[in-house]
């Protein structure tokens, strides 16, 4: 019975060691692939679109301010 337990513990140690080594190699391989991809295939830099600062045509700012003020007053009065 003791021989069977020692063989089981030995097999468990080898299995856990194998999994640990495999996962360690997997982490290193993934890190190396990530560095390789970022070095040779960098993402293109996307420049934001700049809109010219023009007044909104067709809208009166005074009218918009009046509508916003009325909405705020209506919601505060509740």
PDB file of N, CA, C and O in Angstrom:
ATOM      1  N   UNK A   1       0.822  -1.185   0.000  1.00  0.00           N
ATOM      2  CA  UNK A   1       0.000   0.000   0.000  1.00  0.00           C
ATOM      3  C   UNK A   1       0.870   1.255   0.000  1.00  0.00           C
ATOM      4  O   UNK A   1       0.537   2.245  -0.650  1.00  0.00           O
ATOM      5  N   UNK A   2       1.975   1.211   0.724  1.00  0.00           N
ATOM      6  CA  UNK A   2       2.857   2.371   0.792  1.00  0.00           C
ATOM      7  C   UNK A   2       3.483   2.658  -0.562  1.00  0.00           C
ATOM      8  O   UNK A   2       3.683   3.818  -0.922  1.00  0.00           O
ATOM      9  N   UNK A   3       3.792   1.611  -1.313  1.00  0.00           N
ATOM     10  CA  UNK A   3       4.384   1.769  -2.633  1.00  0.00           C
ATOM     11  C   UNK A   3       3.405   2.460  -3.573  1.00  0.00           C
ATOM     12  O   UNK A   3       3.809   3.288  -4.390  1.00  0.00           O
ATOM     13  N   UNK A   4       2.124   2.130  -3.466  1.00  0.00           N
ATOM     14  CA  UNK A   4       1.101   2.711  -4.313  1.00  0.00           C
ATOM     15  C   UNK A   4       0.922   4.207  -4.011  1.00  0.00           C
ATOM     16  O   UNK A   4       0.745   5.011  -4.926  1.00  0.00           O
ATOM     17  N   UNK A   5       0.969   4.571  -2.733  1.00  0.00           N
ATOM     18  CA  UNK A   5       0.846   5.980  -2.341  1.00  0.00           C
ATOM     19  C   UNK A   5       2.049   6.772  -2.825  1.00  0.00           C
ATOM     20  O   UNK A   5       1.894   7.890  -3.316  1.00  0.00           O
ATOM     21  N   UNK A   6       3.247   6.208  -2.694  1.00  0.00           N
ATOM     22  CA  UNK A   6       4.441   6.927  -3.149  1.00  0.00           C
ATOM     23  C   UNK A   6       4.436   7.092  -4.664  1.00  0.00           C
ATOM     24  O   UNK A   6       4.864   8.126  -5.177  1.00  0.00           O
ATOM     25  N   UNK A   7       3.958   6.084  -5.379  1.00  0.00           N
ATOM     26  CA  UNK A   7       3.852   6.223  -6.838  1.00  0.00           C
ATOM     27  C   UNK A   7       2.821   7.288  -7.209  1.00  0.00           C
ATOM     28  O   UNK A   7       3.024   8.047  -8.157  1.00  0.00           O
ATOM     29  N   UNK A   8       1.721   7.345  -6.468  1.00  0.00           N
ATOM     30  CA  UNK A   8       0.700   8.365  -6.722  1.00  0.00           C
ATOM     31  C   UNK A   8       1.233   9.764  -6.462  1.00  0.00           C
ATOM     32  O   UNK A   8       0.996  10.683  -7.246  1.00  0.00           O
ATOM     33  N   UNK A   9       1.956   9.922  -5.354  1.00  0.00           N
ATOM     34  CA  UNK A   9       2.543  11.220  -5.053  1.00  0.00           C
ATOM     35  C   UNK A   9       3.600  11.605  -6.080  1.00  0.00           C
ATOM     36  O   UNK A   9       3.707  12.769  -6.466  1.00  0.00           O
ATOM     37  N   UNK A  10       4.363  10.638  -6.512  1.00  0.00           N
ATOM     38  CA  UNK A  10       5.379  10.887  -7.537  1.00  0.00           C
ATOM     39  C   UNK A  10       4.725  11.321  -8.845  1.00  0.00           C
ATOM     40  O   UNK A  10       5.171  12.273  -9.486  1.00  0.00           O
ATOM     41  N   UNK A  11       3.669  10.619  -9.232  1.00  0.00           N
ATOM     42  CA  UNK A  11       2.963  10.960 -10.466  1.00  0.00           C
ATOM     43  C   UNK A  11       2.320  12.346 -10.351  1.00  0.00           C
ATOM     44  O   UNK A  11       2.323  13.116 -11.311  1.00  0.00           O
ATOM     45  N   UNK A  12       1.772  12.659  -9.177  1.00  0.00           N
ATOM     46  CA  UNK A  12       1.178  13.976  -8.962  1.00  0.00           C
ATOM     47  C   UNK A  12       2.243  15.064  -9.071  1.00  0.00           C
ATOM     48  O   UNK A  12       2.000  16.105  -9.680  1.00  0.00           O
ATOM     49  N   UNK A  13       3.409  14.839  -8.493  1.00  0.00           N
ATOM     50  CA  UNK A  13       4.501  15.810  -8.570  1.00  0.00           C
ATOM     51  C   UNK A  13       4.965  16.028 -10.002  1.00  0.00           C
ATOM     52  O   UNK A  13       5.185  17.164 -10.421  1.00  0.00           O
ATOM     53  N   UNK A  14       5.115  14.934 -10.757  1.00  0.00           N
ATOM     54  CA  UNK A  14       5.504  15.086 -12.160  1.00  0.00           C
ATOM     55  C   UNK A  14       4.436  15.815 -12.963  1.00  0.00           C
ATOM     56  O   UNK A  14       4.760  16.657 -13.801  1.00  0.00           O
ATOM     57  N   UNK A  15       3.180  15.504 -12.721  1.00  0.00           N
ATOM     58  CA  UNK A  15       2.093  16.157 -13.452  1.00  0.00           C
ATOM     59  C   UNK A  15       2.019  17.636 -13.145  1.00  0.00           C
ATOM     60  O   UNK A  15       1.888  18.459 -14.051  1.00  0.00           O
ATOM     61  N   UNK A  16       2.102  17.978 -11.863  1.00  0.00           N
ATOM     62  CA  UNK A  16       2.043  19.396 -11.495  1.00  0.00           C
ATOM     63  C   UNK A  16       3.269  20.140 -12.010  1.00  0.00           C
ATOM     64  O   UNK A  16       3.163  21.288 -12.441  1.00  0.00           O
ATOM     65  N   UNK A  17       4.428  19.496 -11.966  1.00  0.00           N
ATOM     66  CA  UNK A  17       5.645  20.110 -12.495  1.00  0.00           C
ATOM     67  C   UNK A  17       5.544  20.341 -13.989  1.00  0.00           C
ATOM     68  O   UNK A  17       5.945  21.392 -14.489  1.00  0.00           O
ATOM     69  N   UNK A  18       5.001  19.350 -14.710  1.00  0.00           N
ATOM     70  CA  UNK A  18       4.836  19.496 -16.153  1.00  0.00           C
ATOM     71  C   UNK A  18       3.894  20.648 -16.479  1.00  0.00           C
ATOM     72  O   UNK A  18       4.180  21.449 -17.370  1.00  0.00           O
ATOM     73  N   UNK A  19       2.778  20.739 -15.771  1.00  0.00           N
ATOM     74  CA  UNK A  19       1.820  21.826 -16.006  1.00  0.00           C
ATOM     75  C   UNK A  19       2.463  23.171 -15.686  1.00  0.00           C
ATOM     76  O   UNK A  19       2.279  24.130 -16.436  1.00  0.00           O
ATOM     77  N   UNK A  20       3.210  23.263 -14.595  1.00  0.00           N
ATOM     78  CA  UNK A  20       3.872  24.520 -14.238  1.00  0.00           C
ATOM     79  C   UNK A  20       4.867  24.943 -15.311  1.00  0.00           C
ATOM     80  O   UNK A  20       4.892  26.107 -15.712  1.00  0.00           O
ATOM     81  N   UNK A  21       5.689  24.005 -15.779  1.00  0.00           N
ATOM     82  CA  UNK A  21       6.674  24.325 -16.825  1.00  0.00           C
ATOM     83  C   UNK A  21       5.970  24.731 -18.111  1.00  0.00           C
ATOM     84  O   UNK A  21       6.384  25.684 -18.771  1.00  0.00           O
ATOM     85  N   UNK A  22       4.903  24.010 -18.473  1.00  0.00           N
ATOM     86  CA  UNK A  22       4.175  24.336 -19.698  1.00  0.00           C
ATOM     87  C   UNK A  22       3.564  25.729 -19.620  1.00  0.00           C
ATOM     88  O   UNK A  22       3.668  26.500 -20.573  1.00  0.00           O
ATOM     89  N   UNK A  23       2.928  26.063 -18.499  1.00  0.00           N
ATOM     90  CA  UNK A  23       2.315  27.387 -18.372  1.00  0.00           C
ATOM     91  C   UNK A  23       3.364  28.499 -18.354  1.00  0.00           C
ATOM     92  O   UNK A  23       3.126  29.582 -18.889  1.00  0.00           O
ATOM     93  N   UNK A  24       4.515  28.241 -17.748  1.00  0.00           N
ATOM     94  CA  UNK A  24       5.600  29.224 -17.755  1.00  0.00           C
ATOM     95  C   UNK A  24       6.099  29.459 -19.176  1.00  0.00           C
ATOM     96  O   UNK A  24       6.306  30.603 -19.580  1.00  0.00           O
ATOM     97  N   UNK A  25       6.293  28.386 -19.934  1.00  0.00           N
ATOM     98  CA  UNK A  25       6.712  28.534 -21.332  1.00  0.00           C
ATOM     99  C   UNK A  25       5.642  29.241 -22.155  1.00  0.00           C
ATOM    100  O   UNK A  25       5.960  30.024 -23.050  1.00  0.00           O
ATOM    101  N   UNK A  26       4.391  28.972 -21.859  1.00  0.00           N
ATOM    102  CA  UNK A  26       3.300  29.624 -22.577  1.00  0.00           C
ATOM    103  C   UNK A  26       3.287  31.126 -22.323  1.00  0.00           C
ATOM    104  O   UNK A  26       3.048  31.906 -23.245  1.00  0.00           O
ATOM    105  N   UNK A  27       3.540  31.537 -21.090  1.00  0.00           N
ATOM    106  CA  UNK A  27       3.594  32.965 -20.767  1.00  0.00           C
ATOM    107  C   UNK A  27       4.745  33.630 -21.518  1.00  0.00           C
ATOM    108  O   UNK A  27       4.569  34.702 -22.097  1.00  0.00           O
ATOM    109  N   UNK A  28       5.918  33.004 -21.512  1.00  0.00           N
ATOM    110  CA  UNK A  28       7.063  33.580 -22.224  1.00  0.00           C
ATOM    111  C   UNK A  28       6.821  33.635 -23.730  1.00  0.00           C
ATOM    112  O   UNK A  28       7.158  34.626 -24.378  1.00  0.00           O
ATOM    113  N   UNK A  29       6.240  32.578 -24.287  1.00  0.00           N
ATOM    114  CA  UNK A  29       5.969  32.563 -25.728  1.00  0.00           C
ATOM    115  C   UNK A  29       4.957  33.641 -26.099  1.00  0.00           C
ATOM    116  O   UNK A  29       5.118  34.317 -27.115  1.00  0.00           O
ATOM    117  N   UNK A  30       3.926  33.807 -25.293  1.00  0.00           N
ATOM    118  CA  UNK A  30       2.930  34.832 -25.567  1.00  0.00           C
ATOM    119  C   UNK A  30       3.542  36.225 -25.467  1.00  0.00           C
ATOM    120  O   UNK A  30       3.237  37.097 -26.282  1.00  0.00           O
ATOM    121  N   UNK A  31       4.400  36.439 -24.479  1.00  0.00           N
ATOM    122  CA  UNK A  31       5.064  37.737 -24.339  1.00  0.00           C
ATOM    123  C   UNK A  31       5.961  38.029 -25.539  1.00  0.00           C
ATOM    124  O   UNK A  31       5.960  39.145 -26.060  1.00  0.00           O
ATOM    125  N   UNK A  32       6.716  37.040 -25.973  1.00  0.00           N
ATOM    126  CA  UNK A  32       7.591  37.235 -27.129  1.00  0.00           C
ATOM    127  C   UNK A  32       6.786  37.513 -28.393  1.00  0.00           C
ATOM    128  O   UNK A  32       7.162  38.376 -29.186  1.00  0.00           O
ATOM    129  N   UNK A  33       5.691  36.798 -28.590  1.00  0.00           N
ATOM    130  CA  UNK A  33       4.859  37.047 -29.766  1.00  0.00           C
ATOM    131  C   UNK A  33       4.256  38.439 -29.722  1.00  0.00           C
ATOM    132  O   UNK A  33       4.150  39.100 -30.756  1.00  0.00           O
ATOM    133  N   UNK A  34       3.859  38.895 -28.542  1.00  0.00           N
ATOM    134  CA  UNK A  34       3.294  40.228 -28.407  1.00  0.00           C
ATOM    135  C   UNK A  34       4.329  41.290 -28.750  1.00  0.00           C
ATOM    136  O   UNK A  34       4.023  42.255 -29.450  1.00  0.00           O
ATOM    137  N   UNK A  35       5.554  41.115 -28.258  1.00  0.00           N
ATOM    138  CA  UNK A  35       6.620  42.069 -28.582  1.00  0.00           C
ATOM    139  C   UNK A  35       6.932  42.048 -30.076  1.00  0.00           C
ATOM    140  O   UNK A  35       7.169  43.096 -30.677  1.00  0.00           O
ATOM    141  N   UNK A  36       6.934  40.873 -30.668  1.00  0.00           N
ATOM    142  CA  UNK A  36       7.211  40.735 -32.097  1.00  0.00           C
ATOM    143  C   UNK A  36       6.148  41.450 -32.925  1.00  0.00           C
ATOM    144  O   UNK A  36       6.470  42.175 -33.867  1.00  0.00           O
ATOM    145  N   UNK A  37       4.897  41.247 -32.574  1.00  0.00           N
ATOM    146  CA  UNK A  37       3.809  41.853 -33.343  1.00  0.00           C
ATOM    147  C   UNK A  37       3.825  43.368 -33.198  1.00  0.00           C
ATOM    148  O   UNK A  37       3.644  44.079 -34.187  1.00  0.00           O
ATOM    149  N   UNK A  38       4.036  43.876 -31.996  1.00  0.00           N
ATOM    150  CA  UNK A  38       4.047  45.333 -31.818  1.00  0.00           C
ATOM    151  C   UNK A  38       5.262  45.982 -32.475  1.00  0.00           C
ATOM    152  O   UNK A  38       5.211  47.150 -32.860  1.00  0.00           O
ATOM    153  N   UNK A  39       6.332  45.242 -32.602  1.00  0.00           N
ATOM    154  CA  UNK A  39       7.541  45.806 -33.225  1.00  0.00           C
ATOM    155  C   UNK A  39       7.396  45.865 -34.748  1.00  0.00           C
ATOM    156  O   UNK A  39       7.709  46.886 -35.362  1.00  0.00           O
ATOM    157  N   UNK A  40       6.926  44.785 -35.353  1.00  0.00           N
ATOM    158  CA  UNK A  40       6.892  44.715 -36.807  1.00  0.00           C
ATOM    159  C   UNK A  40       5.544  45.089 -37.416  1.00  0.00           C
ATOM    160  O   UNK A  40       5.474  45.393 -38.607  1.00  0.00           O
ATOM    161  N   UNK A  41       4.486  45.071 -36.631  1.00  0.00           N
ATOM    162  CA  UNK A  41       3.166  45.440 -37.140  1.00  0.00           C
ATOM    163  C   UNK A  41       2.504  46.437 -36.192  1.00  0.00           C
ATOM    164  O   UNK A  41       1.508  46.110 -35.547  1.00  0.00           O
ATOM    165  N   UNK A  42       3.047  47.640 -36.104  1.00  0.00           N
ATOM    166  CA  UNK A  42       2.441  48.612 -35.176  1.00  0.00           C
ATOM    167  C   UNK A  42       1.073  49.056 -35.686  1.00  0.00           C
ATOM    168  O   UNK A  42       0.803  49.048 -36.887  1.00  0.00           O
ATOM    169  N   UNK A  43       0.226  49.441 -34.746  1.00  0.00           N
ATOM    170  CA  UNK A  43      -1.094  49.938 -35.119  1.00  0.00           C
ATOM    171  C   UNK A  43      -0.942  51.326 -35.725  1.00  0.00           C
ATOM    172  O   UNK A  43      -0.153  52.138 -35.240  1.00  0.00           O
ATOM    173  N   UNK A  44      -1.691  51.597 -36.779  1.00  0.00           N
ATOM    174  CA  UNK A  44      -1.601  52.936 -37.377  1.00  0.00           C
ATOM    175  C   UNK A  44      -2.186  53.977 -36.430  1.00  0.00           C
ATOM    176  O   UNK A  44      -3.158  53.731 -35.716  1.00  0.00           O
ATOM    177  N   UNK A  45      -1.565  55.133 -36.451  1.00  0.00           N
ATOM    178  CA  UNK A  45      -2.023  56.232 -35.598  1.00  0.00           C
ATOM    179  C   UNK A  45      -3.200  56.910 -36.288  1.00  0.00           C
ATOM    180  O   UNK A  45      -3.085  57.385 -37.418  1.00  0.00           O
ATOM    181  N   UNK A  46      -4.330  56.946 -35.595  1.00  0.00           N
ATOM    182  CA  UNK A  46      -5.526  57.559 -36.156  1.00  0.00           C
ATOM    183  C   UNK A  46      -5.620  58.981 -35.620  1.00  0.00           C
ATOM    184  O   UNK A  46      -5.723  59.203 -34.414  1.00  0.00           O
ATOM    185  N   UNK A  47      -5.582  59.931 -36.536  1.00  0.00           N
ATOM    186  CA  UNK A  47      -5.685  61.334 -36.149  1.00  0.00           C
ATOM    187  C   UNK A  47      -7.151  61.708 -36.021  1.00  0.00           C
ATOM    188  O   UNK A  47      -7.960  61.350 -36.877  1.00  0.00           O
ATOM    189  N   UNK A  48      -7.498  62.419 -34.969  1.00  0.00           N
ATOM    190  CA  UNK A  48      -8.904  62.807 -34.810  1.00  0.00           C
ATOM    191  C   UNK A  48      -9.299  63.852 -35.847  1.00  0.00           C
ATOM    192  O   UNK A  48      -8.500  64.701 -36.240  1.00  0.00           O
ATOM    193  N   UNK A  49     -10.545  63.766 -36.273  1.00  0.00           N
ATOM    194  CA  UNK A  49     -11.040  64.735 -37.239  1.00  0.00           C
ATOM    195  C   UNK A  49     -11.349  66.038 -36.514  1.00  0.00           C
ATOM    196  O   UNK A  49     -12.035  66.057 -35.492  1.00  0.00           O
ATOM    197  N   UNK A  50     -10.830  67.113 -37.064  1.00  0.00           N
ATOM    198  CA  UNK A  50     -11.033  68.424 -36.461  1.00  0.00           C
ATOM    199  C   UNK A  50     -12.110  69.146 -37.249  1.00  0.00           C
ATOM    200  O   UNK A  50     -11.985  69.352 -38.456  1.00  0.00           O
ATOM    201  N   UNK A  51     -13.170  69.526 -36.549  1.00  0.00           N
ATOM    202  CA  UNK A  51     -14.241  70.268 -37.196  1.00  0.00           C
ATOM    203  C   UNK A  51     -13.975  71.759 -37.021  1.00  0.00           C
ATOM    204  O   UNK A  51     -13.579  72.198 -35.941  1.00  0.00           O
ATOM    205  N   UNK A  52     -14.188  72.522 -38.059  1.00  0.00           N
ATOM    206  CA  UNK A  52     -13.985  73.962 -37.918  1.00  0.00           C
ATOM    207  C   UNK A  52     -15.044  74.553 -36.984  1.00  0.00           C
ATOM    208  O   UNK A  52     -16.196  74.120 -36.974  1.00  0.00           O
ATOM    209  N   UNK A  53     -14.638  75.526 -36.220  1.00  0.00           N
ATOM    210  CA  UNK A  53     -15.542  76.166 -35.277  1.00  0.00           C
ATOM    211  C   UNK A  53     -16.407  77.180 -36.010  1.00  0.00           C
ATOM    212  O   UNK A  53     -16.014  78.328 -36.216  1.00  0.00           O
ATOM    213  N   UNK A  54     -17.583  76.731 -36.393  1.00  0.00           N
ATOM    214  CA  UNK A  54     -18.518  77.616 -37.075  1.00  0.00           C
ATOM    215  C   UNK A  54     -19.797  77.652 -36.269  1.00  0.00           C
ATOM    216  O   UNK A  54     -20.165  76.660 -35.639  1.00  0.00           O
ATOM    217  N   UNK A  55     -20.472  78.774 -36.283  1.00  0.00           N
ATOM    218  CA  UNK A  55     -21.747  78.848 -35.568  1.00  0.00           C
ATOM    219  C   UNK A  55     -22.776  77.942 -36.231  1.00  0.00           C
ATOM    220  O   UNK A  55     -22.738  77.712 -37.440  1.00  0.00           O
ATOM    221  N   UNK A  56     -23.686  77.440 -35.426  1.00  0.00           N
ATOM    222  CA  UNK A  56     -24.721  76.551 -35.942  1.00  0.00           C
ATOM    223  C   UNK A  56     -25.678  77.379 -36.783  1.00  0.00           C
ATOM    224  O   UNK A  56     -26.288  78.335 -36.305  1.00  0.00           O
ATOM    225  N   UNK A  57     -25.796  76.990 -38.048  1.00  0.00           N
ATOM    226  CA  UNK A  57     -26.654  77.767 -38.931  1.00  0.00           C
ATOM    227  C   UNK A  57     -28.108  77.363 -38.731  1.00  0.00           C
ATOM    228  O   UNK A  57     -28.409  76.191 -38.502  1.00  0.00           O
ATOM    229  N   UNK A  58     -28.989  78.321 -38.816  1.00  0.00           N
ATOM    230  CA  UNK A  58     -30.406  78.041 -38.702  1.00  0.00           C
ATOM    231  C   UNK A  58     -30.916  78.055 -37.278  1.00  0.00           C
ATOM    232  O   UNK A  58     -32.118  77.896 -37.070  1.00  0.00           O
ATOM    233  N   UNK A  59     -30.066  78.235 -36.297  1.00  0.00           N
ATOM    234  CA  UNK A  59     -30.500  78.274 -34.906  1.00  0.00           C
ATOM    235  C   UNK A  59     -30.120  79.623 -34.296  1.00  0.00           C
ATOM    236  O   UNK A  59     -29.047  80.170 -34.551  1.00  0.00           O
ATOM    237  N   UNK A  60     -31.011  80.119 -33.511  1.00  0.00           N
ATOM    238  CA  UNK A  60     -30.758  81.351 -32.808  1.00  0.00           C
ATOM    239  C   UNK A  60     -30.303  80.983 -31.394  1.00  0.00           C
ATOM    240  O   UNK A  60     -31.023  80.290 -30.675  1.00  0.00           O
ATOM    241  N   UNK A  61     -29.122  81.438 -30.991  1.00  0.00           N
ATOM    242  CA  UNK A  61     -28.603  81.096 -29.666  1.00  0.00           C
ATOM    243  C   UNK A  61     -29.485  81.640 -28.557  1.00  0.00           C
ATOM    244  O   UNK A  61     -29.592  81.024 -27.497  1.00  0.00           O
ATOM    245  N   UNK A  62     -30.121  82.788 -28.783  1.00  0.00           N
ATOM    246  CA  UNK A  62     -31.025  83.342 -27.769  1.00  0.00           C
ATOM    247  C   UNK A  62     -32.230  82.436 -27.574  1.00  0.00           C
ATOM    248  O   UNK A  62     -32.690  82.227 -26.452  1.00  0.00           O
ATOM    249  N   UNK A  63     -32.732  81.905 -28.672  1.00  0.00           N
ATOM    250  CA  UNK A  63     -33.881  81.005 -28.596  1.00  0.00           C
ATOM    251  C   UNK A  63     -33.500  79.717 -27.870  1.00  0.00           C
ATOM    252  O   UNK A  63     -34.270  79.212 -27.053  1.00  0.00           O
ATOM    253  N   UNK A  64     -32.325  79.189 -28.162  1.00  0.00           N
ATOM    254  CA  UNK A  64     -31.854  77.976 -27.505  1.00  0.00           C
ATOM    255  C   UNK A  64     -31.673  78.204 -26.009  1.00  0.00           C
ATOM    256  O   UNK A  64     -32.037  77.350 -25.202  1.00  0.00           O
ATOM    257  N   UNK A  65     -31.116  79.347 -25.640  1.00  0.00           N
ATOM    258  CA  UNK A  65     -30.933  79.675 -24.236  1.00  0.00           C
ATOM    259  C   UNK A  65     -32.274  79.790 -23.514  1.00  0.00           C
ATOM    260  O   UNK A  65     -32.397  79.375 -22.362  1.00  0.00           O
ATOM    261  N   UNK A  66     -33.265  80.344 -24.178  1.00  0.00           N
ATOM    262  CA  UNK A  66     -34.592  80.469 -23.589  1.00  0.00           C
ATOM    263  C   UNK A  66     -35.231  79.100 -23.375  1.00  0.00           C
ATOM    264  O   UNK A  66     -35.853  78.859 -22.340  1.00  0.00           O
ATOM    265  N   UNK A  67     -35.081  78.222 -24.332  1.00  0.00           N
ATOM    266  CA  UNK A  67     -35.648  76.872 -24.211  1.00  0.00           C
ATOM    267  C   UNK A  67     -34.973  76.108 -23.086  1.00  0.00           C
ATOM    268  O   UNK A  67     -35.644  75.439 -22.300  1.00  0.00           O
ATOM    269  N   UNK A  68     -33.654  76.200 -23.000  1.00  0.00           N
ATOM    270  CA  UNK A  68     -32.927  75.520 -21.923  1.00  0.00           C
ATOM    271  C   UNK A  68     -33.299  76.078 -20.567  1.00  0.00           C
ATOM    272  O   UNK A  68     -33.464  75.319 -19.613  1.00  0.00           O
ATOM    273  N   UNK A  69     -33.434  77.384 -20.463  1.00  0.00           N
ATOM    274  CA  UNK A  69     -33.812  78.002 -19.190  1.00  0.00           C
ATOM    275  C   UNK A  69     -35.204  77.565 -18.773  1.00  0.00           C
ATOM    276  O   UNK A  69     -35.442  77.304 -17.594  1.00  0.00           O
ATOM    277  N   UNK A  70     -36.120  77.481 -19.715  1.00  0.00           N
ATOM    278  CA  UNK A  70     -37.478  77.041 -19.408  1.00  0.00           C
ATOM    279  C   UNK A  70     -37.486  75.586 -18.944  1.00  0.00           C
ATOM    280  O   UNK A  70     -38.234  75.231 -18.033  1.00  0.00           O
ATOM    281  N   UNK A  71     -36.672  74.753 -19.555  1.00  0.00           N
ATOM    282  CA  UNK A  71     -36.615  73.346 -19.162  1.00  0.00           C
ATOM    283  C   UNK A  71     -36.044  73.196 -17.762  1.00  0.00           C
ATOM    284  O   UNK A  71     -36.547  72.400 -16.969  1.00  0.00           O
ATOM    285  N   UNK A  72     -35.004  73.949 -17.452  1.00  0.00           N
ATOM    286  CA  UNK A  72     -34.411  73.889 -16.120  1.00  0.00           C
ATOM    287  C   UNK A  72     -35.401  74.399 -15.087  1.00  0.00           C
ATOM    288  O   UNK A  72     -35.550  73.800 -14.022  1.00  0.00           O
ATOM    289  N   UNK A  73     -36.076  75.493 -15.390  1.00  0.00           N
ATOM    290  CA  UNK A  73     -37.048  76.056 -14.459  1.00  0.00           C
ATOM    291  C   UNK A  73     -38.202  75.075 -14.227  1.00  0.00           C
ATOM    292  O   UNK A  73     -38.674  74.922 -13.101  1.00  0.00           O
ATOM    293  N   UNK A  74     -38.649  74.417 -15.290  1.00  0.00           N
ATOM    294  CA  UNK A  74     -39.753  73.459 -15.188  1.00  0.00           C
ATOM    295  C   UNK A  74     -39.362  72.269 -14.305  1.00  0.00           C
ATOM    296  O   UNK A  74     -40.158  71.819 -13.481  1.00  0.00           O
ATOM    297  N   UNK A  75     -38.132  71.759 -14.476  1.00  0.00           N
ATOM    298  CA  UNK A  75     -37.690  70.595 -13.697  1.00  0.00           C
ATOM    299  C   UNK A  75     -37.382  70.956 -12.261  1.00  0.00           C
ATOM    300  O   UNK A  75     -37.547  70.112 -11.380  1.00  0.00           O
ATOM    301  N   UNK A  76     -36.948  72.161 -11.987  1.00  0.00           N
ATOM    302  CA  UNK A  76     -36.655  72.586 -10.600  1.00  0.00           C
ATOM    303  C   UNK A  76     -37.926  72.869  -9.825  1.00  0.00           C
ATOM    304  O   UNK A  76     -37.951  72.743  -8.601  1.00  0.00           O
ATOM    305  N   UNK A  77     -38.983  73.249 -10.530  1.00  0.00           N
ATOM    306  CA  UNK A  77     -40.212  73.597  -9.834  1.00  0.00           C
ATOM    307  C   UNK A  77     -40.983  72.370  -9.359  1.00  0.00           C
ATOM    308  O   UNK A  77     -41.933  72.507  -8.589  1.00  0.00           O
ATOM    309  N   UNK A  78     -40.606  71.207  -9.788  1.00  0.00           N
ATOM    310  CA  UNK A  78     -41.311  69.976  -9.383  1.00  0.00           C
ATOM    311  C   UNK A  78     -40.929  69.525  -8.015  1.00  0.00           C
ATOM    312  O   UNK A  78     -41.435  68.509  -7.537  1.00  0.00           O
TER     313      UNK A  78
END
